[in-house]
Amino acid sequence: LDPVSAVALVTTGASANSKEPCGTIAPVFDGARRYDIVMDYVKTDQVTTDNGLYAGPAFVCQIHYKQIAGFKQKILEEGSRLPDIFAWVVSYPSRADAGRHYIVPVKVWATTAFGTIAATAENVKVDGVSIKRGKSN
């Protein structure tokens, strides 16, 4: 997959299943290197986003970068390691297909040498309907 398609694969939950609630592997080729984005399930936790978008159960997932071939990332060439990246991932049922669930990361963060960097979703729509605090509006 290209990097953008890999993000789509991860965020739609297409690779998630009951054994791997965070998904499995997104294989990526970006033109210079071949790598996998691996999401490992850590635990299920009760979470609340700072902005109030979501409160409820979420899978805590750890995201790993695993290089397969090609040029090394600059940070790895310099002897550093990539930061640990985590996400709160929520499963939302589809309104259009009862057997389908979307896996939505509501918060992603990494701890770096400069401090913690976090991104929190401001708005989530599932099948065109906005969600708030784990419920459809």
Protein Blocks (a to p, Z undefined) as FASTA:
>chain_A
ZZklmmmmmmnommgcfklmnbpcdcddehjaccddddddfbdcddddfklmagcddddd
ddddddfbdcddfklmnopacddddddddddddfklmkbccdddfbdcdddfkbccdddd
fbdceehiaceehiaZZ
